[in-house]
């Protein structure tokens, strides 16, 4: 494939966009270090709420907990959206969770599959992670903003071998994925009403019903080690995961990582 075939078309994204604010300002790059880093720079330079930055590939894609996010050209959507809204530390997980619901809806509208959510920020299809979300926020009340980064793998056929055990695409090898432009537009269409004018609790029932974690045995991972173990019993109204530990105590997880078996 040539570089031109990989290039995202702003016009095609706009053709399917029905939002009022999200993606009305849209920047497409062939390659960036990280769309989240570009969006944070833009936020610090006064960019408006709704700015969306997309890239064909990222050379330093960022994941949660300091991990990297592999971002090969042609088989992924890598996008970041800037939101200016009143924020506190309680609300950041809600933004991630509401976005997960919107992206799940967008994937289901553009493919034949169904999407589950692994608390707090991972979307799963056919037992594999197909999308990760990284929200980074500035909580300064004079200038609060959130950058929501979304990375989606398109096809099973192009998943790099080093992550193929755990990562998949939104379509299997035999199917044709939606165009990246269509998926980007649909993601923006779906997440806007869940995030603006502010995150409400309305997404929570769907977030809970899509959970692939509730009722399961989970390990809480801290510093890359199992910290404790128990059963995930609920997701509260702040999108925290409530876990009953093996010793009977109950804990509420805010932004930890968990591991569990996902079929
Ligand atoms: C995770 O799975 O831990 C979150 C991954 C988030 C990846 C997306 S890709 C677009 C945006 N830019 C980044 O550098 N990261 C996010």
Boltz pocket constraint, residues with backbone or C-beta under 6 A from the ligand:
constraints:
  - pocket:
      binder: B
      contacts: [[A, 33], [A, 34], [A, 35], [A, 36], [A, 37], [A, 58], [A, 60], [A, 61], [A, 62], [A, 63], [A, 64], [A, 65], [A, 67], [A, 69], [A, 77], [A, 78], [A, 79], [A, 80], [A, 121], [A, 131], [A, 132], [A, 133], [A, 134], [A, 148], [A, 149], [A, 150], [A, 151], [A, 152]]
      max_distance: 6.0
